[in-house]
Amino acid sequence: MSDRRTIFIGKKPLHAYVRAVVMAMEAGDRAIQLVARGATISRAVDVAEICRRRNGHIAQGLPETIHIQHLECGSEEMPTESGTMRTVSVLRIDIDGVGDVPQSEEE
């Protein structure tokens, strides 16, 4: 699924990632993959749900319908600062936007 735009979820505020999804969909990318590792997995789930429900002022800029197409849960080996390998959980959420993106009121 290399045709999906990937957004890595980190420790920024939730609205920053919702805005990243909105901007990607406004740019024409209707297939998005949210990727989170370790402690940020719950934040990725929150971002996907806010987008799916179109909750909040920022999410109103999303297409009419957002579908969660696929969830993939797994683990990856990540190097630590000391050079050893550590296993971390990873969650990938594929979301698709269907319909038109509402026009911005600023225009």
N, C-alpha and C positions, 0 to 999 in steps of 0.2 A: 504494500500500500504506500508506495513512495509518492503518489500524487496528492497526498494529504499534507497540509501545512501543519508543522509541529510546533506546539507551544509548551515549553517546559515550565512547570509550576514550581515556584520556589517559596520564599518567605515574605514576598511583598504582600501588600493588602489585597484582599479578594477582588475589589473593584478594578485593580490594575490588570488582572487576568481576564476579567469579563470584558474590559475595554479592548484588550488585545484580540479577543475573539470577535468583537464587534468590528474592529478595524480590518481584520482579515476578511470578514464576510463582506464588508463594504467594498473591499478591493477586488472582490470576485471569487475569493476562495471559499466555496461552500462546504468543503470537506476539511475538517480540522481534527487533529489528534492532540489531546492533552496528555502529557507525560509527567508523572510525579514519582519521586522516590522517597522511601522512608517516611519521615514525619510529615511530609507535605501531601501525602495521599488523601487525607481527609479534606484538605483545601481544594484539591482537584475535583473531588466529588461535589463539593459545594459550588464550585465554578460551573460544572456541568449542569447541576440542578437549577442554578440561577438562570443560566442560558436557556435551558429547556422550558422553564416556567415563565421566562421573560420578566422576572421580578426586578424592580428597581428602575430608576431613571436611565441608567446607562444601557441596560439590557433591552430597552424599548427600541433601540436601533438595530436589533436583530431581525432576520427574516420572520415571516408569519409563523412558521413551524420549525422547531428544532427537534431532530430525532437523535437519540443516543443509539448508534448503530452497533457498536461492539465494545466489549470490555475485555481487557486481557490483564491478568494478574500473574506475576512471575517474580523472579529474582535475578539480580545481576551481580557480578563480581566487580567491586570498585577498589582501587588502590587507596590506602590510607597515607597519611603524612609520613609515617615511619617506613613505608614501602611494602607493607604486608597487604594482602588482599582481604577484603571484607565483603560479606554477602549482604545486600540490601534489597528490600522488597521494592517492586516497581509496578505501577498501575498505568495502563494506557486506555484512554477513553476516546473512542471515535465518535464525533458528532457531525451531523449534516444539517445544513440549513435549506429549507424548502420554501419557495415563495420569494416575493420581492422584499427588498430592504426598504423600510420607510424613508421618505425623503427628510432630510434634516430641516428643522424649522429655522435654522440660522441663515439659510440661503435665500 
